[in-house]
Amino acid sequence: MSVQDFALASEAAARRRWGATAALAALVVLLALISLGIGPVRLSPLTVTEALFGGATDVAQVIVREIRLPRTILAFAIGGILGLSGAALQGLLRNPLASPSLFGAPQSAAFGAVLVISLGLADVRSYALPVVAIIAAFGSVFALLAIAGRNAGLLILILAGLAISSFAGAATALVMNLSSNPFVVLEIAFWLLGSLEDRSFQHVALALPFIVAGAMILLSQASAFRALTLGEEAAQSLGVDVGRLRLLVITGVALGVGGAVAVTGTIGFIGLVAPHLMRPVIGHDPARLLVPSALAGSALLLAADIAVRIIPSTSDIKVGVLTSIIGVPFFLYLIMRERRALGGGVA
Amino acid sequence: MTLLSATGLNASLGTRKVLHDISLSLSAGHLVALVGPNGAGKTTLLRALAGLIPSSGEIRIAGDMLAALPLRERAKRFAYLPQGHMVHWPLPARDIVALGRYPHGATDPARLSQRDLDAVIRAMQAVDVTEFADRRVTELSGGERSRVALARVLAVEAPVILADEPTASLDPRHRIDVMQKLRNVADAGVLVIVVTHDLGLAARFADHVLLLSEGRLVAQGAPREALSEAVMAEVFRISAYRAEYRSEAVIVPWADV
């Protein structure tokens, strides 16, 4: 093989990846326009585009820019950070079954929010809720690091994450159990299901900075994930500070997922599914999977959020329920496919 | 000329002390075989020498204190091949080999500088893996995969190569093939340290043998002296058939009943 052949083969693969990523981005834009057009008043993507840029009628402008835009932005950003977090954790752990919930951050964030609701400290739509949820997500990650120690192996991290998410789940259940007000319990139960309904720009303003910060941290570590393909020892010998990488990834995931869960409740399985959908198209390189997985996550959540609005039903279907209903069978399918590899252990 | 030296090296895994007061001095252009019974601390010594685990004592590489070198700089000086040639994702062989350029700042295999590209292709040619550059490593046979792993290590173009059992689980032809390639690399001026259980390969290919037992360096020197009958009886509890074939040393371990 000559130098030229080598470069040519690389370029062909790069072109294919860019093509796929561009197509995915176009799909995300289309889904966003559809998402903005759906509701009690249906608007065509064309009208939506006009309204977005100050055209169409005043009514259409208000509907699109003030009522529906926050929901669409949140679906885009949260789907994206969930997909990105999934891809980053799968890269860090070199395990296709990893997902954000592995470290217990979303469950802990949900617990924080539930605590606020049940103590009657604030209404579900107030600022206090997301703030406490983010703090709880942070707390869980710090606890995880404290338990696992500085140079902890992945097995310890996974077990500690499992313990923390179980604990957060149990604590949430306890809060609901102890609550004397049935309306509060109902409110919590619905909030936990995960939804993007009636979100305002307040929610966007509160979640988005954390999501963006988390995404930046995760994306900055892309090439380290590639080196980790050879295992931690080899990656370390190539100059990757594995301990620091692990800390950065956990921080990025906590920021992004904590911020996301805070304003929507728990929306599961997007982080698990998105990278898997991308592998056949993009390849298995964990560094190249990050951006496409984020886009796939955005597309999935936008699509799911469109679906819950057009599926005929007497009461609202929550988007978190839909993603889990679709996600869990997919998870089981993955476990079956990875059965042999899983038998070999976590490392 | 000493390239790599260690003085009073001690290392622990958890609370267990694995390496006791190891001192050694190794030269460029040598193939060094690191041998010893299971659990003697061979892998730990290899990791300590590369600075992958904390150790006390002094390690010097080309005159510099290892402890004072930043991670990136260490990565340029030591190419480390862990046991088992683990590759977690089915990437094409060329991308795996290109990871050898990571310490030099080439983190994206699709965007290599001419210099990095040359190094990758040189490494692939040296171990004959260019023909399956585009195939996924997970689809390769054990022998092919071990050569890809070797190419990745060669692509670093480091003055020291540390290989942990690169010949384990290979058939006889591929074992000899891998050792011969490492021998060629050493002859080109690199210090190659190979952990192996195959005393026959060590005797045939190594310039220098380090014999570890229970975390201590119990013998070192040219293969025939370091693997003397007395030492083998004491450390491995075996005797060996010794001969010479085509003017190379032959040692065939033989267990006493």
HADDOCK unambig.tbl for C-alpha pairs under 7 A between the chains (distance, minus, plus):
assign (segid A and resid 1 and name CA) (segid B and resid 130 and name CA) 5.95 0.50 0.50
assign (segid A and resid 10 and name CA) (segid B and resid 110 and name CA) 5.54 0.50 0.50
assign (segid A and resid 94 and name CA) (segid B and resid 88 and name CA) 6.17 0.50 0.50
assign (segid A and resid 223 and name CA) (segid B and resid 107 and name CA) 5.77 0.50 0.50
assign (segid A and resid 223 and name CA) (segid B and resid 108 and name CA) 6.99 0.50 0.50
assign (segid A and resid 227 and name CA) (segid B and resid 99 and name CA) 6.54 0.50 0.50
assign (segid A and resid 229 and name CA) (segid B and resid 87 and name CA) 5.67 0.50 0.50
assign (segid A and resid 229 and name CA) (segid B and resid 88 and name CA) 5.06 0.50 0.50
assign (segid A and resid 229 and name CA) (segid B and resid 89 and name CA) 6.01 0.50 0.50
assign (segid A and resid 230 and name CA) (segid B and resid 86 and name CA) 5.77 0.50 0.50
assign (segid A and resid 230 and name CA) (segid B and resid 87 and name CA) 4.88 0.50 0.50
assign (segid A and resid 230 and name CA) (segid B and resid 88 and name CA) 6.37 0.50 0.50
assign (segid A and resid 231 and name CA) (segid B and resid 86 and name CA) 6.55 0.50 0.50
assign (segid A and resid 234 and name CA) (segid B and resid 80 and name CA) 6.58 0.50 0.50
assign (segid A and resid 234 and name CA) (segid B and resid 81 and name CA) 6.85 0.50 0.50
assign (segid A and resid 234 and name CA) (segid B and resid 82 and name CA) 6.46 0.50 0.50
assign (segid A and resid 237 and name CA) (segid B and resid 52 and name CA) 6.78 0.50 0.50
assign (segid A and resid 237 and name CA) (segid B and resid 75 and name CA) 5.46 0.50 0.50
assign (segid A and resid 237 and name CA) (segid B and resid 79 and name CA) 7.00 0.50 0.50
assign (segid A and resid 237 and name CA) (segid B and resid 80 and name CA) 6.08 0.50 0.50
assign (segid A and resid 238 and name CA) (segid B and resid 75 and name CA) 4.94 0.50 0.50
assign (segid A and resid 238 and name CA) (segid B and resid 102 and name CA) 6.21 0.50 0.50
assign (segid A and resid 238 and name CA) (segid B and resid 103 and name CA) 5.42 0.50 0.50
assign (segid A and resid 239 and name CA) (segid B and resid 71 and name CA) 5.12 0.50 0.50
assign (segid A and resid 239 and name CA) (segid B and resid 72 and name CA) 4.65 0.50 0.50
assign (segid A and resid 239 and name CA) (segid B and resid 75 and name CA) 5.13 0.50 0.50
assign (segid A and resid 239 and name CA) (segid B and resid 103 and name CA) 5.87 0.50 0.50
assign (segid A and resid 284 and name CA) (segid B and resid 89 and name CA) 5.95 0.50 0.50
assign (segid A and resid 284 and name CA) (segid B and resid 90 and name CA) 6.21 0.50 0.50
assign (segid A and resid 284 and name CA) (segid B and resid 91 and name CA) 6.24 0.50 0.50
assign (segid A and resid 285 and name CA) (segid B and resid 91 and name CA) 6.41 0.50 0.50
